[in-house]
Amino acid sequence: MALQAAYGHDFPCRRAPLSRRSFTLAEKQPQRYVMARTVIDRRTLIAGMASGIIVSAEATSCSAAPVHNGVVLDLAEFGVSPGATPQENLSGFKKAISHAPPGAMLHLRPTAPLACRIEVGGDWSTAITIDRPVILRIDGDLQASHAGAPPASSFMLNITAPGVTITGTGRIIGSGAIDDGNSGTDETFPGLIRVSADNFVMTEIELVTPPKVGLMLYQCRKAKIVRARFSGGPKVYGDTGYFAIRAAGGGEHLFDTNRFYPAEDGGMFVQCIMLGGSHDNLFTGNHARYPYEKLIYGYGDRNVAKDNIVIGNPGYIPGTNIQGTITSVFRFHGSFNTVQNNHAHGCAGGAQMMDGRAHIVVDNEFLSCGQSAISAYRGNISGSTFRRNVGTRADLAGFVAGDGIRIVSDDAASGIVVENNRISGFSTPDPIATLAVWRGRTSFGRNSLVRPRAGNGRFYMAQGTGVSATNEPRWPAAPGETVVDGTVTWVTIAYEGGQAGLKLYGSSAAAPITGSTISGNRIDGGRYGIVTRFVTHSRIVGNILDASEWGMVEDAGSHNIWKSNDIRGTASRQVQNLASTSSMLSDR
């Protein structure tokens, strides 16, 4: 099977097992799929959910091995070598490209243990510009060279021609300068590779500790990033703006079987893949070990994340008092996005769906979560489906325990299906039990969370790094209010009690959730099983609920049917606040 049949690109595919390199935990091996099209047919997805198969195709793995015209240019013959100066290597690279006809291969032979240093002192327009469809095979090391902080818009490679391929067993390495600040734009971020043309292919190569972005896909379409490796980054968690891959605009990209993992010095990416207004992308078979935040952070529509694996840090995230990951590992802003058959272990949470409707979250395993397994909120979430997911909770340090599945609509919504999920261990009596108690003369990293020695219904987050004072501060109560403690500034955060295994909230009595279904779910442990609010004309049927206080909760004015739910444990068999207009049939 050629990938052209699926994506419109002409290079062969071969069967290949997923690499297990760099992963010490026994992980599940996801089944491999190739999508029928990158632009996802939602009717096909929805029709297949009942059978448990959303995407069915030949189980193959892509191997980017494009056929070139037979011309091979050895970069060493143009003066590119570990012994040359960074400026000489930059000039030699540019000269080789100027001599390369379309379809030629430029080859950097192995250079170990030394690297060929490349000057990156200008912006992307003065970088190595590849302006013709060639294959760049890198079997040695290229390293960016520049004194001081990376200049704005600086890149080593600037891809402006469609159909360029970068492959090989070598590495492209940053200069060592790192900017993880949450500032700048896609036009000014520095990085290693910038692509502004369609049909780009990158395979096998490793990108190591870029200045801010490893690979920038800028307003382009149909890139294929296959079996590439990304490592390194900040040695401590500081800010949120540091990316292995960033796609700005465009879309229809394939990200298949890539690896994201810490460098030997412990440095790691904050965001592995970031989408900024990029649509119709497929993420499949990717592995991330110990990311600071997310595997995929997506702004866009019709994206599919499938068969990916994320392992959270079993110790503290460097620079914090938090275990796992800082955030949920899949976060999508937009509509018609799908998260299917992924596995995450020891992370803050699994899937977070925001600012859109018609989400599909099915067949995932989100195990040992610190907060919520699945959440969907902000905007109108009509037509969303949450089915056959497994979510379990663990006492990870530094987290406020949340609901197992939390669905909250800001507008009137309908047609939400929450079905056949297995949720365990959420709805704890004390949601902030795993937060560290404040200690004097202690170093705290940015975003560290503490609770006062005497509980006050609040917790506090460090706005920056610093050392606490000898005496405990006078803690403020108003959310958002700050207090200075030694060299640490804490901001006040209120937390919600009454967490549930499954929570479905409408916006208001005037804008409720209607015509929805909660059925066949198994919820074990915790205080509350299913809690609804501003939900009406919906069915809550055939759930198994093991809770200590209330198995089922709703609010007055509802018109729901509660039927054949099995309430276990010490919880009441009734529905708390059952509306006189609702029906409870055959519950036990």
C-alpha positions as CSV (number, residue, x, y, z in Angstrom):
1,M,0.0,0.0,0.0
2,A,1.3,3.4,-0.9
3,L,0.7,6.3,1.4
4,Q,-0.4,8.2,-1.7
5,A,-3.7,6.3,-1.5
6,A,-4.4,7.8,1.9
7,Y,-2.8,11.2,1.8
8,G,-2.0,12.1,-1.7
9,H,1.8,11.7,-1.3
10,D,3.9,9.3,-3.2
11,F,6.2,7.3,-1.0
12,P,6.0,3.7,0.1
13,C,4.8,2.2,3.4
14,R,6.0,-0.9,5.1
15,R,4.8,-2.8,8.1
16,A,6.9,-1.9,11.2
17,P,6.6,-2.5,14.9
18,L,6.6,0.6,17.2
19,S,10.0,1.2,18.7
20,R,10.2,0.7,22.5
21,R,13.4,2.8,22.9
22,S,13.6,5.0,25.9
23,F,10.5,3.7,27.6
24,T,11.2,1.6,30.7
25,L,7.6,1.2,31.8
26,A,5.7,-1.8,30.4
27,E,3.3,0.0,28.1
28,K,0.5,-1.2,26.0
29,Q,1.3,-1.6,22.3
30,P,-1.4,0.4,20.4
31,Q,-2.9,-1.1,17.2
32,R,-1.7,0.8,14.1
33,Y,-4.0,2.5,11.7
34,V,-3.7,4.7,8.7
35,M,-6.6,7.0,8.1
36,A,-8.6,6.8,5.0
37,R,-8.2,10.6,4.6
38,T,-6.6,13.2,6.7
39,V,-9.8,15.3,6.4
40,I,-11.9,13.3,8.8
41,D,-15.3,12.1,7.7
42,R,-17.4,12.5,10.9
43,R,-20.2,10.4,9.6
44,T,-17.8,7.5,9.3
45,L,-16.5,8.1,12.8
46,I,-19.9,8.2,14.4
47,A,-21.2,5.2,12.5
48,G,-18.3,3.1,13.7
49,M,-18.5,4.0,17.4
50,A,-21.2,1.4,18.2
51,S,-18.8,-1.4,17.1
52,G,-15.9,0.1,18.9
53,I,-14.0,0.9,15.7
54,I,-13.8,4.5,14.6
55,V,-11.1,4.2,12.0
56,S,-10.5,1.0,10.2
57,A,-7.7,0.6,7.6
58,E,-4.7,-1.6,6.9
59,A,-2.4,-1.8,10.0
60,T,0.7,-0.2,8.5
61,S,3.5,2.2,9.5
62,C,4.8,4.8,7.1
63,S,8.3,4.8,5.9
64,A,9.4,7.9,4.2
65,A,11.8,6.7,1.5
66,P,11.2,9.0,-1.5
67,V,12.8,8.2,-4.8
68,H,15.3,10.8,-5.9
69,N,16.9,11.5,-9.2
70,G,20.2,9.6,-8.4
71,V,22.2,12.8,-7.8
72,V,23.9,12.7,-4.4
73,L,25.9,15.7,-3.2
74,D,28.3,15.1,-0.3
75,L,28.2,18.2,1.9
76,A,31.8,17.5,2.9
77,E,32.8,18.4,-0.7
78,F,31.4,21.8,-0.2
79,G,33.4,22.4,3.0
80,V,30.8,21.3,5.6
81,S,32.7,19.6,8.4
82,P,33.3,19.6,12.1
83,G,36.6,21.4,11.6
84,A,35.1,24.3,9.7
85,T,33.8,27.5,11.4
86,P,30.0,28.0,11.8
87,Q,30.0,30.7,9.1
88,E,32.0,28.4,6.7
89,N,29.5,25.6,7.3
90,L,26.6,27.9,6.6
91,S,28.2,29.1,3.4
92,G,29.1,25.5,2.3
93,F,25.5,24.3,2.9
94,K,24.1,27.2,0.9
95,K,26.5,26.5,-2.0
96,A,25.6,22.8,-2.0
97,I,21.9,23.7,-2.3
98,S,22.6,26.1,-5.2
99,H,24.2,23.2,-7.1
100,A,21.5,20.7,-6.3
101,P,18.9,20.0,-9.1
102,P,15.3,19.1,-8.0
103,G,15.2,15.6,-6.6
104,A,18.8,15.5,-5.6
105,M,20.0,14.2,-2.2
106,L,22.4,16.3,0.0
107,H,24.2,14.0,2.4
108,L,25.9,14.8,5.7
109,R,27.9,11.8,6.6
110,P,28.4,10.7,10.2
111,T,30.5,13.2,12.2
112,A,30.6,11.6,15.7
113,P,31.9,12.5,18.2
114,L,31.9,16.1,16.8
115,A,29.2,18.2,15.3
116,C,29.1,20.6,12.3
117,R,28.3,24.0,13.8
118,I,26.1,26.3,11.8
119,E,25.8,30.0,12.4
120,V,22.3,31.1,13.3
121,G,22.9,34.8,14.1
122,G,20.4,36.2,11.6
123,D,16.6,35.7,11.2
124,W,15.1,32.8,9.2
125,S,15.7,34.7,5.9
126,T,19.5,34.3,6.4
127,A,19.2,30.7,7.4
128,I,20.0,27.7,5.2
129,T,17.1,28.1,2.8
130,I,16.0,25.0,0.9
131,D,14.1,26.5,-2.1
132,R,13.8,23.4,-4.3
133,P,12.4,19.9,-3.7
134,V,15.5,17.9,-2.5
135,I,16.2,15.2,0.1
136,L,18.5,16.3,2.9
137,R,20.0,13.2,4.6
138,I,21.7,13.9,7.9
139,D,23.6,11.0,9.4
140,G,25.9,13.3,11.5
141,D,25.2,16.1,13.9
142,L,24.4,19.7,13.0
143,Q,24.5,22.2,15.9
144,A,23.4,25.8,16.0
145,S,26.0,28.2,17.0
146,H,25.4,31.7,18.3
147,A,26.6,33.6,21.4
148,G,24.0,34.6,23.8
149,A,20.2,34.3,23.6
150,P,18.7,33.2,20.3
151,P,17.9,36.1,18.0
152,A,14.2,36.5,17.2
153,S,13.1,34.5,14.1
154,S,16.4,32.7,13.9
155,F,16.3,29.2,12.4
156,M,19.0,26.8,11.1
157,L,16.9,25.5,8.2
158,N,14.3,27.4,6.3
159,I,12.1,25.2,4.0
160,T,10.4,27.3,1.3
161,A,9.9,24.7,-1.5
162,P,7.2,22.0,-1.5
163,G,8.1,18.4,-1.4
164,V,11.3,18.7,0.7
165,T,12.4,15.7,2.8
166,I,14.7,15.6,5.8
167,T,15.8,12.2,6.9
168,G,18.7,10.3,8.4
169,T,20.1,8.9,11.7
170,G,21.7,12.1,12.8
171,R,20.7,15.0,15.0
172,I,20.0,18.7,14.7
173,I,20.9,20.4,18.0
174,G,20.3,23.8,19.5
175,S,23.0,26.2,20.6
176,G,22.1,25.6,24.3
177,A,20.2,28.9,24.7
178,I,16.5,28.3,25.8
179,D,13.5,30.6,25.8
180,D,10.4,29.1,27.4
181,G,8.6,32.4,28.0
182,N,5.0,32.6,27.1
183,S,5.5,35.6,24.7
184,G,6.3,36.3,21.1
185,T,4.5,35.3,17.9
186,D,4.8,32.5,15.3
187,E,6.7,35.0,13.1
188,T,9.3,35.8,15.8
189,F,9.8,32.5,17.6
190,P,13.3,31.1,17.2
191,G,13.8,27.4,16.3
192,L,15.7,24.8,14.4
193,I,13.5,24.0,11.3
194,R,10.9,26.4,9.7
195,V,8.6,25.0,7.0
196,S,6.4,27.3,4.9
197,A,5.7,25.0,2.0
198,D,3.4,22.0,1.5
199,N,4.2,18.3,1.4
200,F,7.2,18.4,3.8
201,V,8.5,15.1,5.1
202,M,10.6,14.5,8.1
203,T,11.5,11.1,9.3
204,E,14.0,9.4,11.7
205,I,16.0,12.5,12.5
206,E,16.3,13.8,16.1
207,L,15.9,17.4,17.2
208,V,17.6,18.2,20.4
209,T,17.0,21.2,22.8
210,P,15.9,23.9,20.3
211,P,15.9,27.5,21.4
212,K,12.1,27.6,21.5
213,V,10.6,25.5,18.7
214,G,12.0,22.4,17.2
215,L,9.9,22.2,14.1
216,M,7.7,25.1,13.0
217,L,5.1,24.3,10.3
218,Y,4.0,27.7,9.2
219,Q,0.8,28.1,7.1
220,C,1.5,24.9,5.2
221,R,-0.4,21.7,4.5
222,K,0.1,17.9,4.3
223,A,3.4,17.6,6.2
224,K,4.3,14.1,7.4
225,I,6.4,13.8,10.5
226,V,7.1,10.1,10.9
227,R,9.3,8.3,13.4
228,A,11.2,11.4,14.3
229,R,12.7,11.9,17.8
230,F,12.5,15.0,20.0
231,S,14.5,15.4,23.2
232,G,15.7,18.0,25.6
233,G,14.5,21.3,26.8
234,P,14.4,23.3,30.0
235,K,15.9,21.4,33.0
236,V,13.2,22.8,35.3
237,Y,9.6,23.8,34.6
238,G,9.4,27.5,34.2
239,D,7.0,28.9,31.7
240,T,4.7,27.4,29.1
241,G,6.1,28.5,25.8
242,Y,8.5,25.7,24.7
243,F,7.6,23.3,21.9
244,A,8.9,20.3,20.0
245,I,6.5,20.9,17.1
246,R,4.3,24.0,16.5
247,A,1.8,24.1,13.6
248,A,0.6,27.6,12.9
249,G,-2.4,27.7,10.5
250,G,-2.6,25.2,7.6
251,G,-3.2,21.5,8.5
252,E,-3.9,18.1,7.1
253,H,-0.6,17.0,8.7
254,L,0.3,13.5,9.8
255,F,2.3,13.0,13.0
256,D,3.0,9.2,13.2
257,T,5.1,7.2,15.7
258,N,7.3,10.1,16.9
259,R,9.1,10.0,20.3
260,F,9.4,12.8,22.8
261,Y,11.6,12.1,25.8
262,P,14.0,13.9,28.2
263,A,17.6,14.5,27.4
264,E,20.4,13.0,29.4
265,D,20.5,16.2,31.5
266,G,16.8,15.9,32.3
267,G,15.7,18.7,30.1
268,M,12.3,18.2,28.5
269,F,9.6,19.8,26.4
270,V,6.7,21.7,27.9
271,Q,4.4,21.2,25.0
272,C,5.2,18.3,22.6
273,I,2.9,19.4,19.8
274,M,1.1,22.7,19.6
275,L,-1.5,23.7,17.1
276,G,-2.4,27.3,16.4
277,G,-5.5,27.4,14.2
278,S,-4.5,24.1,12.4
279,H,-7.2,21.7,11.2
280,D,-7.7,18.2,10.0
281,N,-4.6,16.7,11.5
282,L,-3.9,13.1,12.5
283,F,-1.8,12.2,15.5
284,T,-1.2,8.5,15.8
285,G,1.2,6.2,17.6
286,N,3.2,8.9,19.3
287,H,5.0,8.3,22.6
288,A,5.9,10.9,25.2
289,R,7.8,10.3,28.4
290,Y,7.7,12.8,31.2
291,P,6.5,15.9,29.3
292,Y,6.1,18.9,31.5
293,E,2.6,19.6,30.2
294,K,0.9,18.2,27.1
295,L,1.5,15.7,24.3
296,I,-1.0,17.7,22.1
297,Y,-2.3,21.2,22.7
298,G,-4.6,22.0,19.8
299,Y,-6.5,25.0,18.6
300,G,-8.4,23.8,15.6
301,D,-11.2,21.6,14.3
302,R,-11.5,18.1,13.1
303,N,-8.3,16.8,14.6
304,V,-7.8,13.2,15.6
305,A,-5.5,11.9,18.3
306,K,-5.4,8.1,18.3
307,D,-3.3,5.3,19.7
308,N,-0.8,7.6,21.5
309,I,0.9,6.9,24.8
310,V,2.0,9.4,27.5
311,I,3.8,8.5,30.7
312,G,3.9,11.1,33.5
313,N,6.9,11.8,35.7
314,P,6.7,9.4,38.7
315,G,8.8,11.9,40.7
316,Y,8.5,15.7,41.0
317,I,8.5,17.7,37.8
318,P,11.8,19.5,38.0
319,G,11.4,22.9,39.7
320,T,7.9,22.1,41.2
321,N,6.3,20.1,44.0
322,I,4.0,18.4,41.5
323,Q,4.1,14.8,40.2
324,G,3.1,13.6,36.8
325,T,2.4,16.4,34.4
326,I,1.2,20.0,35.1
327,T,-1.9,19.6,32.9
328,S,-4.1,17.1,31.1
329,V,-2.0,15.6,28.2
330,F,-4.6,16.1,25.4
331,R,-6.2,19.5,25.2
332,F,-8.3,20.6,22.2
333,H,-10.0,24.0,21.6
334,G,-12.5,23.8,18.8
335,S,-15.2,21.5,17.4
336,F,-15.3,18.0,15.9
337,N,-12.1,16.9,17.5
338,T,-11.6,13.2,18.4
339,V,-9.5,11.5,21.1
340,Q,-9.6,7.8,20.7
341,N,-7.8,4.7,22.1
342,N,-5.0,6.6,23.8
343,H,-3.2,5.6,27.0
344,A,-1.9,8.0,29.7
345,H,-0.5,7.0,33.0
346,G,0.4,9.1,36.0
347,C,-0.6,12.4,34.5
348,A,-2.7,15.3,35.8
349,G,-5.5,14.2,33.5
350,G,-6.4,12.7,30.1
351,A,-8.5,14.6,27.7
352,Q,-9.6,18.3,28.0
353,M,-12.1,19.5,25.3
354,M,-12.9,23.2,25.2
355,D,-14.6,25.9,23.2
356,G,-16.5,23.7,20.8
357,R,-19.1,21.0,20.1
358,A,-19.4,17.5,18.8
359,H,-16.3,16.2,20.7
360,I,-15.6,12.4,20.5
361,V,-13.7,10.9,23.4
362,V,-13.9,7.1,23.2
363,D,-11.9,4.0,24.2
364,N,-9.2,5.7,26.1
365,E,-7.3,4.6,29.2
366,F,-6.5,7.5,31.5
367,L,-5.0,5.8,34.6
368,S,-3.7,7.2,37.9
369,C,-4.8,10.8,37.2
370,G,-4.1,13.5,39.7
371,Q,-7.2,15.6,38.7
372,S,-9.9,14.7,36.2
373,A,-9.7,11.9,33.6
374,I,-11.9,13.7,31.1
375,S,-13.3,17.2,31.1
376,A,-15.3,19.2,28.5
377,Y,-16.3,22.8,29.1
378,R,-16.6,26.3,27.8
379,G,-19.0,27.0,24.9
380,N,-21.7,24.8,23.6
381,I,-20.8,21.1,23.8
382,S,-23.9,19.8,22.0
383,G,-23.5,16.5,20.2
384,S,-20.5,15.3,22.1
385,T,-19.9,11.6,22.9
386,F,-17.9,10.1,25.8
387,R,-17.9,6.4,25.5
388,R,-16.0,3.3,26.8
389,N,-13.3,5.3,28.6
390,V,-11.4,4.0,31.7
391,G,-10.4,6.6,34.2
392,T,-8.7,6.0,37.6
393,R,-7.3,8.4,40.2
394,A,-4.0,8.3,42.1
395,D,-2.7,10.5,45.0
396,L,-0.2,12.4,42.9
397,A,1.4,15.2,44.8
398,G,0.4,18.8,44.1
399,F,-3.1,18.3,42.6
400,V,-6.6,19.3,43.6
401,A,-8.7,16.2,43.0
402,G,-11.4,16.7,40.4
403,D,-14.4,14.8,39.0
404,G,-13.8,11.6,37.0
405,I,-15.7,13.0,34.0
406,R,-16.7,16.6,34.2
407,I,-18.9,18.1,31.4
408,V,-20.1,21.7,31.8
409,S,-21.8,23.7,29.0
410,D,-21.8,27.5,29.0
411,D,-24.8,27.6,26.6
412,A,-28.0,25.5,26.1
413,A,-26.8,22.1,24.8
414,S,-28.3,18.8,23.7
415,G,-27.5,15.4,22.4
416,I,-24.6,14.6,24.8
417,V,-23.9,10.9,25.3
418,V,-21.9,9.6,28.3
419,E,-22.0,5.8,28.0
420,N,-20.2,2.7,29.2
421,N,-17.3,4.4,31.0
422,R,-15.5,3.0,33.9
423,I,-14.5,5.6,36.5
424,S,-12.8,4.8,39.8
425,G,-11.4,6.7,42.8
426,F,-12.6,10.2,42.2
427,S,-14.9,12.4,44.4
428,T,-12.5,12.2,47.4
429,P,-13.6,13.7,50.8
430,D,-10.7,16.1,50.9
431,P,-9.8,17.4,47.3
432,I,-6.6,19.1,48.4
433,A,-5.2,16.3,50.6
434,T,-2.3,15.7,48.3
435,L,-1.2,19.4,48.3
436,A,1.9,20.1,50.3
437,V,1.4,21.9,53.6
438,W,3.2,25.3,53.7
439,R,6.7,25.1,55.1
440,G,9.0,28.0,56.2
441,R,12.5,28.6,54.6
442,T,11.6,26.3,51.7
443,S,12.4,26.8,48.0
444,F,9.3,26.8,45.8
445,G,9.1,26.6,42.0
446,R,6.7,28.5,39.8
447,N,3.2,27.0,39.9
448,S,3.9,25.1,43.2
449,L,0.7,24.6,45.2
450,V,0.4,24.6,49.0
451,R,-2.3,24.6,51.6
452,P,-2.2,26.5,54.9
453,R,-1.3,24.6,58.1
454,A,-4.8,25.4,59.3
455,G,-7.3,24.7,56.5
456,N,-9.3,27.7,55.3
457,G,-11.1,26.3,52.2
458,R,-8.4,27.8,49.9
459,F,-5.1,26.8,48.4
460,Y,-2.3,28.9,47.0
461,M,-0.1,28.9,43.9
462,A,3.4,30.4,43.6
463,Q,3.6,33.0,40.8
464,G,7.3,32.6,40.5
465,T,10.2,30.9,42.1
466,G,11.5,31.9,45.6
467,V,12.1,30.9,49.2
468,S,9.4,31.2,51.9
469,A,9.8,33.2,55.0
470,T,10.3,31.8,58.5
471,N,6.8,32.5,59.7
472,E,3.6,31.5,57.9
473,P,2.0,34.4,56.1
474,R,-1.5,35.7,56.9
475,W,-3.4,33.9,54.1
476,P,-5.9,36.0,52.1
477,A,-9.4,34.5,51.4
478,A,-10.5,36.3,48.2
479,P,-9.7,34.3,45.0
480,G,-7.0,36.1,43.0
481,E,-5.7,38.0,46.0
482,T,-1.9,37.7,46.6
483,V,0.4,37.6,49.6
484,V,4.2,38.0,49.7
485,D,6.0,35.3,51.7
486,G,9.7,35.8,51.8
487,T,10.6,35.9,48.1
488,V,7.6,33.9,47.0
489,T,4.3,35.5,45.9
490,W,1.2,33.3,46.4
491,V,-2.1,33.8,44.6
492,T,-5.3,32.6,46.3
493,I,-7.4,29.9,44.6
494,A,-10.8,28.7,45.8
495,Y,-11.7,25.1,45.1
496,E,-15.0,23.3,44.5
497,G,-16.1,20.6,46.9
498,G,-18.6,17.9,46.1
499,Q,-16.5,16.2,43.3
500,A,-18.3,13.3,41.6
501,G,-17.4,10.3,39.6
502,L,-19.5,11.8,36.7
503,K,-20.8,15.4,36.6
504,L,-23.0,16.9,33.9
505,Y,-23.9,20.6,34.3
506,G,-25.9,22.9,32.1
507,S,-25.5,26.6,32.1
508,S,-28.7,27.7,33.9
509,A,-32.3,26.9,34.2
510,A,-33.0,29.0,31.2
511,A,-30.2,27.4,29.2
512,P,-30.1,23.7,30.3
513,I,-28.7,20.5,28.8
514,T,-31.5,18.6,27.2
515,G,-32.1,15.4,25.3
516,S,-28.9,13.7,26.6
517,T,-28.1,10.2,27.9
518,I,-26.0,8.9,30.8
519,S,-26.1,5.1,30.6
520,G,-24.1,1.9,31.3
521,N,-21.4,3.7,33.3
522,R,-19.6,2.0,36.2
523,I,-18.5,4.4,38.9
524,D,-16.5,3.1,41.9
525,G,-15.5,4.8,45.1
526,G,-15.9,8.4,46.3
527,R,-18.7,10.4,47.9
528,Y,-20.9,11.0,44.9
529,G,-21.7,8.9,41.8
530,I,-23.6,10.9,39.2
531,V,-24.4,14.6,39.8
532,T,-26.5,16.6,37.3
533,R,-27.4,20.3,37.4
534,F,-29.6,22.2,34.9
535,V,-30.1,18.9,33.0
536,T,-33.6,18.1,31.9
537,H,-35.5,15.8,29.5
538,S,-32.6,13.4,29.6
539,R,-32.2,9.7,30.5
540,I,-29.9,8.4,33.3
541,V,-30.2,4.6,32.8
542,G,-28.5,1.4,33.8
543,N,-25.5,2.8,35.7
544,I,-23.7,1.0,38.5
545,L,-22.8,3.4,41.3
546,D,-20.7,2.7,44.3
547,A,-20.6,5.8,46.5
548,S,-20.5,6.7,50.2
549,E,-23.0,9.5,50.4
550,W,-25.3,9.9,47.3
551,G,-25.3,7.7,44.2
552,M,-27.4,10.2,42.2
553,V,-28.0,13.9,42.5
554,E,-30.1,16.4,40.5
555,D,-31.6,19.8,41.0
556,A,-35.2,21.0,41.2
557,G,-37.2,21.7,38.1
558,S,-35.7,18.8,36.1
559,H,-37.7,16.4,33.8
560,N,-35.4,13.4,33.7
561,I,-35.8,9.6,33.8
562,W,-33.7,7.7,36.3
563,K,-34.1,4.1,35.5
564,S,-32.5,0.7,36.4
565,N,-29.5,2.2,38.2
566,D,-27.7,0.0,40.6
567,I,-26.7,1.9,43.8
568,R,-24.1,0.1,45.9
569,G,-22.0,0.9,48.9
570,T,-23.4,3.0,51.7
571,A,-25.0,5.7,49.4
572,S,-28.7,6.4,49.5
573,R,-30.7,4.6,47.0
574,Q,-32.7,7.7,46.3
575,V,-31.9,10.6,44.0
576,Q,-30.8,13.6,46.1
577,N,-33.1,16.6,45.3
578,L,-35.1,14.4,42.9
579,A,-37.4,16.9,41.1
580,S,-41.2,16.2,41.4
581,T,-41.3,16.3,37.6
582,S,-38.6,13.6,37.2
583,S,-39.2,9.8,37.3
584,M,-37.2,7.2,39.2
585,L,-38.0,3.8,37.8
586,S,-36.7,0.4,39.0
587,D,-33.6,1.8,40.8
588,R,-32.1,-0.5,43.4
